[in-house]
């Protein structure tokens, strides 16, 4: 009899312990990630997870992670964001303009940390940078200034270029006014800019085939997750090498455009921004509100130069460019 009482007590305690454990897991802070990129690529999402681990956070131990990956299809981001919101996360992290808008449209109450995104995007979503008035805060990339600088660097590296194709994704609202937004800089540099639309893997072969018959002598690739896709990037670089076109990309340090054979690459230091974003998420988990976390404008940029590509193109990169480069690829 005593043995049965003991067993019953043990089973009861085990059940209670199991329920307590389940309750503790259920009570963990929920962190949601809305990623425009595939889950298999090195992106802001993967860097964010690394930084969370560095900060001591582990899924199932002290946080619960919910991730959704758009596989470079910006059109599915709104549905993915709505799905994440149904899981009632405590905070959502996302990046790029499409991700930020999708998350903000899905919820006006759940805190959102976004970045890097365009400055105009953050102005619409956060309002006051010093004290965000909505549920969105994060980190901006001064896109137009950065793009103009990249255009200038391309002209300095390849002085003979005069007609440059600007490759962009028309579905990304950041580029709605491009390349007209670069008109003043182009005029000053004596350049003609030609807009070329591509939605990434679905049409890049056709776009490049059509571009091959156009009268261009340079290529500028605007930053976008669809164009940063590894396969798309490889096709673009191959195209520029076959056509002997000096090329530059305005993109974050996570996209190895120059390492893969592009001539120049200028972009925000993604590692820095993602680390700051993870710190904002940590503070929100511990009770901070977006209004207490000012929008930041990181001023740190990374310039990469591929000297091997320059040699193939017969170009001599000026010392002024090499002296500013954080990465020089031989």
Secondary structure, DSSP 8 states (H G I E B T S, - for coil): -HHHHHHHHHHHHHHHHHHHHHHHHHTSEEEEEEESS-TTS-SHHHHHHHHHHHTT--BTTTEEEEEEE-TT-GGGHHHHHHHHHHTT-SEEEE-SHHHHHHHHHH-SSSEEEEEEEEHHHHHHHHS-SSS-SSSEEEEEE-HHHHHHHHHHHHHHHSTT--EEEEEE-TTSGGGTTTTGGGHHHHHHHT-EEEEEE--STTTHHHHHHHHTTS--SEEEEE--HHHHSHHHHHHHHHHHHHHT-EEEEE--TTS-TTTTT-SEEEEE-HHHHHHHHHHHHHHHHTT--GGGS--EE---EEEEEEHHHHHHHT----HHHHHH-SEEE-
